[in-house]
Structure formats: C-alpha cells, structure tokens
Amino acid sequence: MMEDFHYEPLQYPDPLSPRTSEAPAPAERTGGNGGRKRRYREEPAGTLYRDILEHLSFPVIAVDGEQRIILSNRKARELSETDPIHVGRMIFECLPDAVSGRVALVAHTSTRRIIPVCEIHGIAYQIECIPLAGESGKGGAFLILKAEKQSD
C-alpha cells in the first residue's frame, strides 16, 4: 500500500551547485598541538554532500521539475551496465513508467510517496520519493531506492 504524506518541500540553496562567492578564509584551531595555532581550510559544503551521496550503499537519484536527472550516485549508475542512469537523462528513459509517473506526481504535488515494490533491472526495490523545491520554483524529487530482501 502506498503511503502519502503532505508537507512543504525543503527549500535551500543547492549545495551541489558551484559557489559564486569566494572560498572562506582558513580557520584557526588550537588544541592537541601544544597550543600552537593550526591552519586548515574547510571543504565547501557542496563537496562534502557530493562525497557523502556518492559513497552511500544504496542508489539515490534527484530529478528537477522537468524530470531530468540532476544527481545520481555511484550505486544508481551501477543499476544497469547497458542503460546507465546518469545526469542529463530523463527519468522516464531510465526507470519503469510506474516509477517515472509517480516521480512527476511527487514533484507536482509536493507529496512524499513510497512505491512499495518496483522491479528495476531484475532487482525489487522500495522507492521513497521526496519532493524538492527548485530555485526556479519548479519542484523536483529525490529518490531513495531500497533493495527488498530476497527470500530463500
């Protein structure tokens, strides 16, 4: 059974887009080194988020309001060797119609949906679709694919 929840989509600057402002100045930190100041440069948030998403153990995909893939992690790109899911493609080119139709509905209605079981390239997944608000006002969606446990 599909669960529906309605809430306001997350609105925040895109952490994965290039920053137009200058990088922050190196921070100073003391401790663990005899009280001497140590200088280090923090990584931009976008780099950190990208690294975290890239190394998750499950596929994640984000699409914009036009259903174009704007983010896919390593596990998503590995779903199919012959038909890779990558940035720039349309979601309906990569996933079954039942999924892409619901993704469009999530983006349009800002309603979170869980697709209970969907087979993608021979593996059954539960897909959580979370609405995202784009900077242009057109919504998108963030998909988290969880592989269903196989019964022996």
N, CA, C and O of each residue as an XYZ file, in Angstrom:
608
protein
N       0.839     -1.179      0.000
C       0.000      0.000      0.000
C       0.884      1.242      0.000
O       1.886      1.287      0.713
N       0.532      2.224     -0.773
C       1.339      3.429     -0.888
C       0.962      4.406      0.215
O      -0.217      4.657      0.467
N       1.991      4.958      0.875
C       1.753      5.947      1.913
C       1.893      7.334      1.316
O       2.815      7.583      0.540
N       0.991      8.244      1.667
C       1.053      9.620      1.192
C       1.163     10.553      2.387
O       0.420     10.422      3.359
N       2.076     11.477      2.309
C       2.235     12.497      3.325
C       2.361     13.823      2.600
O       2.998     13.891      1.549
N       1.776     14.861      3.130
C       1.921     16.168      2.508
C       2.662     17.085      3.468
O       2.307     17.189      4.642
N       3.669     17.734      2.971
C       4.402     18.706      3.756
C       5.086     19.655      2.795
O       5.192     19.381      1.600
N       5.537     20.748      3.318
C       6.221     21.725      2.472
C       7.580     21.160      2.061
O       8.315     20.654      2.909
N       7.921     21.235      0.792
C       9.216     20.709      0.363
C      10.358     21.530      0.943
O      10.209     22.708      1.266
N      11.486     20.876      1.060
C      12.670     21.552      1.559
C      13.072     22.662      0.602
O      13.072     22.468     -0.613
N      13.412     23.817      1.140
C      13.878     24.915      0.302
C      15.196     25.410      0.866
O      15.267     25.880      2.002
N      16.207     25.301      0.080
C      17.530     25.738      0.490
C      18.373     25.913     -0.760
O      18.042     25.366     -1.812
N      19.451     26.665     -0.661
C      20.313     26.807     -1.831
C      20.870     25.450     -2.221
O      21.133     24.612     -1.358
N      21.044     25.235     -3.468
C      21.557     23.962     -3.961
C      22.991     23.777     -3.497
O      23.867     24.515     -3.945
N      23.271     22.806     -2.603
C      24.632     22.633     -2.102
C      25.562     22.043     -3.136
O      26.778     22.049     -2.946
N      25.011     21.527     -4.237
C      25.849     20.905     -5.240
C      26.207     21.838     -6.393
O      27.011     21.488     -7.256
N      25.602     23.034     -6.403
C      25.919     23.964     -7.478
C      27.197     24.729     -7.122
O      27.510     24.908     -5.945
N      27.922     25.171     -8.128
C      29.152     25.908     -7.856
C      28.854     27.199     -7.091
O      27.842     27.855     -7.338
N      29.710     27.541     -6.197
C      29.554     28.762     -5.409
C      30.107     29.950     -6.192
O      31.132     29.844     -6.866
N      29.412     31.081     -6.093
C      29.891     32.273     -6.780
C      30.743     33.134     -5.861
O      31.528     33.962     -6.325
N      30.587     32.935     -4.551
C      31.377     33.737     -3.620
C      32.753     33.106     -3.423
O      32.992     31.956     -3.794
N      33.627     33.874     -2.844
C      34.974     33.380     -2.605
C      34.949     32.314     -1.535
O      34.032     32.262     -0.715
N      35.955     31.467     -1.546
C      36.075     30.430     -0.529
C      36.337     31.080      0.820
O      36.959     32.140      0.886
N      35.868     30.455      1.903
C      36.093     31.033      3.217
C      37.571     31.048      3.569
O      38.354     30.223      3.098
N      37.919     31.987      4.391
C      39.318     32.072      4.829
C      39.637     30.858      5.678
O      38.748     30.303      6.323
N      40.890     30.437      5.689
C      41.257     29.303      6.526
C      40.932     29.586      7.987
O      41.148     30.694      8.478
N      40.413     28.581      8.671
C      40.085     28.735     10.084
C      41.308     28.405     10.930
O      42.203     27.678     10.499
N      41.330     28.950     12.133
C      42.422     28.642     13.053
C      41.871     27.801     14.186
O      40.764     28.040     14.667
N      42.630     26.836     14.601
C      42.195     25.933     15.654
C      43.382     25.636     16.556
O      44.512     25.506     16.087
N      43.121     25.530     17.839
C      44.179     25.161     18.770
C      43.787     23.882     19.474
O      42.630     23.464     19.437
N      44.742     23.279     20.103
C      44.469     22.067     20.872
C      45.148     20.868     20.259
O      45.174     20.700     19.040
N      45.709     20.021     21.140
C      46.340     18.801     20.668
C      47.698     19.012     20.043
O      48.344     18.045     19.641
N      48.147     20.246     19.950
C      49.453     20.501     19.349
C      50.240     21.508     20.175
O      50.971     22.330     19.622
N      50.096     21.449     21.498
C      50.859     22.330     22.380
C      50.371     23.764     22.363
O      51.138     24.666     22.699
N      49.114     24.013     21.983
C      48.572     25.362     21.991
C      48.908     26.176     20.764
O      48.457     27.315     20.636
N      49.702     25.610     19.846
C      50.014     26.347     18.617
C      48.778     26.377     17.733
O      47.971     25.448     17.742
N      48.641     27.440     16.979
C      47.502     27.551     16.061
C      47.802     26.743     14.802
O      48.893     26.804     14.233
N      46.813     26.004     14.404
C      46.929     25.208     13.199
C      45.955     25.773     12.185
O      44.805     26.048     12.527
N      46.380     25.948     10.964
C      45.509     26.490      9.930
C      45.030     25.349      9.041
O      45.803     24.478      8.643
N      43.755     25.377      8.746
C      43.192     24.401      7.829
C      42.079     25.067      7.041
O      41.511     26.071      7.469
N      41.785     24.512      5.924
C      40.731     25.041      5.066
C      39.592     24.027      5.040
O      39.788     22.854      4.722
N      38.401     24.506      5.382
C      37.247     23.623      5.332
C      36.822     23.429      3.890
O      36.930     24.334      3.062
N      36.338     22.237      3.609
C      35.818     21.945      2.281
C      34.475     22.645      2.095
O      33.710     22.746      3.053
N      34.166     23.127      0.903
C      32.828     23.682      0.666
C      31.772     22.611      0.930
O      32.012     21.426      0.702
N      30.615     23.031      1.408
C      29.553     22.095      1.762
C      29.159     21.219      0.574
O      28.886     20.031      0.750
N      29.125     21.779     -0.612
C      28.745     21.008     -1.791
C      29.645     19.812     -2.019
O      29.171     18.743     -2.404
N      30.927     19.975     -1.788
C      31.876     18.878     -1.952
C      31.603     17.790     -0.927
O      31.623     16.604     -1.257
N      31.351     18.181      0.296
C      31.061     17.223      1.355
C      29.787     16.444      1.037
O      29.778     15.216      1.118
N      28.711     17.148      0.675
C      27.451     16.480      0.350
C      27.620     15.530     -0.825
O      27.099     14.415     -0.802
N      28.333     15.956     -1.837
C      28.546     15.124     -3.019
C      29.303     13.852     -2.631
O      28.953     12.763     -3.087
N      30.332     13.977     -1.799
C      31.099     12.815     -1.360
C      30.239     11.851     -0.548
O      30.323     10.637     -0.728
N      29.418     12.389      0.338
C      28.538     11.535      1.143
C      27.576     10.773      0.245
O      27.454      9.553      0.363
N      26.892     11.475     -0.651
C      25.932     10.817     -1.544
C      26.615      9.777     -2.428
O      26.073      8.696     -2.659
N      27.778     10.103     -2.907
C      28.488      9.206     -3.822
C      28.839      7.882     -3.153
O      28.879      6.850     -3.823
N      29.089      7.889     -1.866
C      29.547      6.683     -1.174
C      28.454      5.966     -0.376
O      28.756      5.046      0.384
N      27.196      6.369     -0.534
C      26.107      5.641      0.111
C      26.036      4.228     -0.455
O      26.437      3.989     -1.594
N      25.528      3.299      0.338
C      25.476      1.894     -0.082
C      24.191      1.556     -0.842
O      23.925      0.385     -1.111
N      23.396      2.569     -1.190
C      22.147      2.350     -1.917
C      21.995      3.450     -2.962
O      22.570      4.529     -2.817
N      21.221      3.181     -4.019
C      21.055      4.173     -5.091
C      20.212      5.375     -4.656
O      19.189      5.218     -3.990
N      20.651      6.565     -5.038
C      19.871      7.785     -4.879
C      19.913      8.558     -6.191
O      20.932      8.601     -6.882
N      18.776      9.166     -6.513
C      18.633      9.919     -7.761
C      17.843     11.179     -7.438
O      16.888     11.126     -6.662
N      18.222     12.301     -8.017
C      17.436     13.532     -7.894
C      17.070     13.996     -9.296
O      17.876     13.929    -10.223
N      15.830     14.471     -9.428
C      15.371     14.993    -10.716
C      14.837     16.403    -10.511
O      14.362     16.750     -9.429
N      14.920     17.212    -11.564
C      14.374     18.567    -11.492
C      12.899     18.546    -11.889
O      12.328     17.478    -12.112
N      12.291     19.711    -11.976
C      10.876     19.822    -12.302
C      10.522     19.356    -13.698
O       9.350     19.114    -13.987
N      11.503     19.225    -14.564
C      11.259     18.740    -15.926
C      11.562     17.258    -16.068
O      11.575     16.724    -17.177
N      11.806     16.589    -14.936
C      12.088     15.154    -14.876
C      13.471     14.777    -15.419
O      13.710     13.625    -15.784
N      14.368     15.752    -15.468
C      15.734     15.485    -15.900
C      16.561     15.121    -14.677
O      16.451     15.772    -13.638
N      17.378     14.098    -14.789
C      18.227     13.673    -13.677
C      19.298     14.729    -13.441
O      20.049     15.085    -14.349
N      19.357     15.227    -12.198
C      20.341     16.248    -11.852
C      21.399     15.708    -10.895
O      22.401     16.370    -10.623
N      21.164     14.490    -10.384
C      22.133     13.867     -9.496
C      21.880     12.365     -9.486
O      20.733     11.923     -9.432
N      22.939     11.596     -9.539
C      22.840     10.150     -9.341
C      24.142      9.708     -8.696
O      25.222     10.144     -9.095
N      24.038      8.848     -7.707
C      25.264      8.397     -7.064
C      25.803      7.147     -7.753
O      25.207      6.648     -8.708
N      26.917      6.655     -7.269
C      27.600      5.514     -7.876
C      26.680      4.296     -7.943
O      26.620      3.625     -8.973
N      25.962      4.003     -6.855
C      25.074      2.835     -6.840
C      23.947      2.973     -7.862
O      23.542      1.976     -8.460
N      23.438      4.168     -8.073
C      22.400      4.378     -9.088
C      22.970      4.149    -10.482
O      22.323      3.537    -11.331
N      24.175      4.640    -10.711
C      24.788      4.458    -12.034
C      25.129      3.001    -12.308
O      25.249      2.598    -13.465
N      25.291      2.193    -11.232
C      25.615      0.773    -11.390
C      24.382     -0.114    -11.542
O      24.521     -1.327    -11.697
N      23.183      0.460    -11.502
C      21.972     -0.359    -11.617
C      21.936     -1.142    -12.922
O      21.427     -2.263    -12.954
N      22.460     -0.576    -13.981
C      22.469     -1.249    -15.275
C      23.752     -0.901    -16.020
O      24.125      0.266    -16.140
N      24.413     -1.936    -16.514
C      25.621     -1.692    -17.306
C      25.276     -1.224    -18.713
O      26.046     -0.486    -19.328
N      24.125     -1.649    -19.226
C      23.758     -1.333    -20.605
C      22.944     -0.050    -20.734
O      22.908      0.550    -21.808
N      22.283      0.382    -19.647
C      21.424      1.561    -19.695
C      21.672      2.416    -18.451
O      20.813      2.483    -17.573
N      22.826      3.066    -18.365
C      23.204      3.757    -17.131
C      22.310      4.951    -16.804
O      21.818      5.654    -17.687
N      22.124      5.148    -15.520
C      21.382      6.302    -15.017
C      22.416      7.378    -14.732
O      23.223      7.241    -13.814
N      22.394      8.444    -15.512
C      23.380      9.500    -15.285
C      22.752     10.872    -15.482
O      21.682     11.007    -16.076
N      23.429     11.871    -14.979
C      22.961     13.255    -15.041
C      22.708     13.661    -16.488
O      23.508     13.384    -17.381
N      21.578     14.321    -16.693
C      21.225     14.819    -18.025
C      20.148     13.996    -18.708
O      19.442     14.506    -19.578
N      20.010     12.745    -18.333
C      18.973     11.904    -18.934
C      17.626     12.196    -18.297
O      17.560     12.738    -17.194
N      16.567     11.843    -18.981
C      15.219     11.975    -18.442
C      14.916     10.726    -17.626
O      15.316      9.624    -17.999
N      14.207     10.900    -16.509
C      13.942      9.774    -15.609
C      13.158      8.675    -16.300
O      13.375      7.497    -16.016
N      12.244      9.031    -17.209
C      11.437      8.018    -17.884
C      12.249      7.188    -18.870
O      11.785      6.137    -19.313
N      13.451      7.638    -19.222
C      14.334      6.851    -20.083
C      15.043      5.750    -19.297
O      15.533      4.783    -19.881
N      15.098      5.896    -17.978
C      15.913      5.007    -17.153
C      15.116      4.081    -16.244
O      15.567      2.982    -15.923
N      13.940      4.520    -15.831
C      13.144      3.754    -14.869
C      11.791      3.414    -15.466
O      11.335      4.080    -16.396
N      11.147      2.383    -14.940
C       9.826      1.989    -15.465
C       8.808      3.131    -15.381
O       8.931      4.028    -14.547
N       7.807      3.082    -16.258
C       6.772      4.119    -16.297
C       6.076      4.302    -14.959
O       5.749      5.427    -14.583
N       5.844      3.209    -14.232
C       5.167      3.300    -12.936
C       5.951      4.189    -11.972
O       5.362      4.887    -11.147
N       7.265      4.161    -12.078
C       8.102      4.990    -11.198
C       8.141      6.419    -11.706
O       7.916      7.353    -10.937
N       8.424      6.605    -12.985
C       8.572      7.968    -13.500
C       7.269      8.752    -13.387
O       7.303      9.962    -13.164
N       6.122      8.092    -13.537
C       4.843      8.776    -13.374
C       4.633      9.253    -11.945
O       4.145     10.361    -11.721
N       4.996      8.427    -10.987
C       4.855      8.815     -9.579
C       5.853      9.896     -9.190
O       5.550     10.752     -8.360
N       7.037      9.861     -9.784
C       8.036     10.908     -9.524
C       7.487     12.250     -9.998
O       7.643     13.261     -9.312
N       6.852     12.266    -11.156
C       6.258     13.506    -11.668
C       5.158     13.993    -10.727
O       5.031     15.195    -10.492
N       4.372     13.080    -10.196
C       3.313     13.441     -9.266
C       3.879     14.029     -7.977
O       3.345     15.011     -7.462
N       4.939     13.449     -7.459
C       5.599     13.962     -6.249
C       6.102     15.377     -6.488
O       5.887     16.263     -5.662
N       6.769     15.590     -7.613
C       7.310     16.911     -7.928
C       6.198     17.945     -8.084
O       6.357     19.095     -7.675
N       5.087     17.544     -8.669
C       3.983     18.467     -8.932
C       3.156     18.788     -7.683
O       2.725     19.927     -7.499
N       2.934     17.787     -6.827
C       2.050     17.969     -5.680
C       2.766     18.204     -4.356
O       2.118     18.486     -3.348
N       4.097     18.094     -4.341
C       4.878     18.209     -3.099
C       4.417     17.205     -2.050
O       4.404     17.500     -0.855
N       4.042     16.024     -2.507
C       3.581     14.961     -1.618
C       4.567     13.805     -1.657
O       4.828     13.226     -2.712
N       5.106     13.480     -0.499
C       6.039     12.365     -0.381
C       5.291     11.070     -0.664
O       4.161     10.892     -0.207
N       5.910     10.169     -1.410
C       5.288      8.885     -1.727
C       6.307      7.768     -1.546
O       7.510      7.950     -1.734
N       5.787      6.619     -1.179
C       6.610      5.418     -1.122
C       6.022      4.429     -2.121
O       4.849      4.068     -2.033
N       6.831      4.004     -3.051
C       6.422      2.997     -4.024
C       6.865      1.664     -3.427
O       8.062      1.398     -3.324
N       5.893      0.815     -3.026
C       6.231     -0.363     -2.225
C       7.196     -1.336     -2.889
O       8.217     -1.678     -2.292
N       6.909     -1.786     -4.088
C       7.806     -2.730     -4.755
C       7.830     -2.417     -6.242
O       6.792     -2.345     -6.899
N       9.014     -2.238     -6.745
C       9.191     -1.961     -8.172
C      10.447     -2.688     -8.636
O      11.500     -2.585     -8.007
N      10.332     -3.414     -9.721
C      11.494     -4.134    -10.231
C      12.249     -3.258    -11.227
O      11.682     -2.740    -12.189
N      13.534     -3.113    -10.967
C      14.419     -2.347    -11.847
C      15.612     -3.233    -12.177
O      16.392     -3.593    -11.295
N      15.748     -3.578    -13.441
C      16.846     -4.414    -13.923
C      16.982     -5.684    -13.095
O      18.088     -6.078    -12.724
N      15.842     -6.325    -12.807
C      15.846     -7.617    -12.135
C      15.937     -7.586    -10.625
O      15.992     -8.646    -10.001
N      15.955     -6.423    -10.017
C      16.017     -6.313     -8.564
C      14.788     -5.560     -8.078
O      14.416     -4.530     -8.641
N      14.158     -6.083     -7.021
C      12.971     -5.443     -6.454
C      13.406     -4.355     -5.471
O      14.218     -4.604     -4.580
N      12.862     -3.154     -5.638
C      13.181     -2.016     -4.778
C      11.914     -1.425     -4.190
O      10.850     -1.465     -4.808
N      12.037     -0.883     -3.001
C      11.055      0.039     -2.455
C      11.662      1.415     -2.723
O      12.843      1.631     -2.451
N      10.871      2.341     -3.252
C      11.403      3.647     -3.625
C      10.690      4.730     -2.841
O       9.466      4.849     -2.886
N      11.471      5.514     -2.126
C      10.925      6.667     -1.409
C      11.160      7.895     -2.273
O      12.293      8.180     -2.660
N      10.089      8.622     -2.576
C      10.160      9.830     -3.398
C       9.876     11.038     -2.502
O       8.796     11.149     -1.922
N      10.834     11.923     -2.398
C      10.732     13.085     -1.528
C      10.720     14.335     -2.397
O      11.613     14.508     -3.227
N       9.726     15.219     -2.230
C       9.674     16.427     -3.065
C      10.785     17.411     -2.716
O      11.172     17.554     -1.556
N      11.280     18.072     -3.732
C      12.284     19.129     -3.579
C      11.763     20.381     -4.267
O      11.109     20.294     -5.307
N      12.044     21.528     -3.700
C      11.674     22.791     -4.337
C      12.907     23.332     -5.054
O      13.972     23.469     -4.453
N      12.760     23.631     -6.308
C      13.864     24.182     -7.065
C      13.964     25.683     -6.890
O      13.004     26.337     -6.482
N      15.125     26.223     -7.198
C      15.330     27.664     -7.071
C      14.456     28.428     -8.065
O      14.112     29.585     -7.824
N      14.095     27.788     -9.180
C      13.257     28.442    -10.185
C      11.778     28.325     -9.855
O      10.937     28.840    -10.591
N      11.447     27.644     -8.743
C      10.056     27.460     -8.379
C       9.475     26.159     -8.879
O       8.417     25.735     -8.413
N      10.151     25.511     -9.826
C       9.697     24.220    -10.320
C      10.235     23.145     -9.393
O      11.434     23.081     -9.125
N       9.342     22.310     -8.912
C       9.743     21.266     -7.980
C      10.457     20.125     -8.665
O      10.405     19.973     -9.885
N      11.109     19.347     -7.874
C      11.777     18.144     -8.328
C      11.527     17.063     -7.302
O      10.638     17.193     -6.460
N      12.298     16.007     -7.367
C      12.134     14.919     -6.413
C      13.475     14.247     -6.167
O      14.359     14.227     -7.023
N      13.591     13.701     -4.973
C      14.767     12.955     -4.552
C      14.311     11.526     -4.329
O      13.376     11.294     -3.562
N      14.950     10.560     -4.980
C      14.551      9.157     -4.894
C      15.591      8.364     -4.118
O      16.789      8.451     -4.387
N      15.119      7.600     -3.163
C      15.975      6.698     -2.405
C      15.488      5.293     -2.705
O      14.337      4.963     -2.419
N      16.345      4.463     -3.277
C      15.973      3.108     -3.657
C      16.512      2.123     -2.626
O      17.716      2.068     -2.375
N      15.613      1.350     -2.035
C      16.000      0.356     -1.027
C      15.686     -1.021     -1.570
O      14.528     -1.332     -1.850
N      16.709     -1.849     -1.722
C      16.506     -3.201     -2.245
C      15.690     -4.026     -1.267
O      15.950     -4.025     -0.064
N      14.702     -4.727     -1.796
C      13.894     -5.621     -0.972
C      14.728     -6.849     -0.649
O      15.497     -7.318     -1.489
N      14.582     -7.365      0.547
C      15.319     -8.564      0.944
C      14.783     -9.761      0.164
O      13.572     -9.941      0.029
N      15.690    -10.561     -0.338
C      15.322    -11.752     -1.085
C      14.975    -12.877     -0.120
O      15.705    -13.110      0.843
N      13.877    -13.573     -0.361
C      13.543    -14.735      0.465
C      14.084    -15.995     -0.221
O      14.020    -16.140     -1.442
N      14.608    -16.882      0.592
C      15.210    -18.115      0.037
C      14.202    -19.201     -0.189
O      14.557    -20.287     -0.648
